Amino acid sequence: MSVAKQRLITDLQRGGITDERVLAVMASIPREAFVSRTFVERAYDNMALPIGFGQTISQPLVVAAMTQALDIGARMKVLEIGTGSGYQAAILARLARRVFTIERYKMLSRDAERRLLDLRVHNVVFHVGDGTKGWPPQAPYDRIIVTAAAGEMPMALVDQLAVGGIMLVPVGPDPVNQTVERVVRTEHGITREELMPVRFVPLVAGALPTYEA
Ligand code: SAH
């Protein structure tokens, strides 16, 4: 393992990542493959980096902490909203049976798909569209992770969670200060719990304006 990567793994452990499977997967996925050439030198810095279209690849500690909190089992079906670079999807794919990931920018989705094929990750299904609606054809999901900040709890996604399922979603109208909430679906309804403060790009509902699509 490179010195930079080793340092990042140590940072993750210091930041509270104790799940050995999560640490092993974070060590196995080359983050430099998910950033533009301009930022390769900083691929193992513990920070979010730009990926174009005003979007970012999330901070490694946040990726690891959310992945750990998802508590993914090997037979699970996972839905991710906000494919971005595909980095989080690659990590989920190594832990779950199948991952469905939705991105509103076609270009980001295509680039992410190509990266995962290059890494021989084949259990991810990519969709382009508005992820706030989820992906009903494959519902219910054992786990759902939203990697963009929702102004309020996206109820369409809650409805696609299996009983006993867990969803992690950053919630808050503030553009620089949101809270990851853990939603657990029970037989009778849902429970909500605040986990950690984060800063994500916004989850934007609806179709892209044509000049952006
Ligand atoms: N998980 C990504 C980081 C995502 S950044 C990674 O590992 O790199 C958040 C992403 O959510 C952006 O790419 C943004 O375009 C996307 N996004 C925002 N609103 C969305 C929506 N309603 N549906 C699907 N994707 C959305």
Residues whose N, C-alpha, C, O or C-beta is under 5 A from the ligand:
A	BS01	SAH	Q55 T56 I57 S58 I81 G82 T83 G84 S85 G86 Y87 Q88 A89 I102 E103 R104 Y105 G129 D130 G131 T132 T147 A148 V201 P202 L203 V204 A205
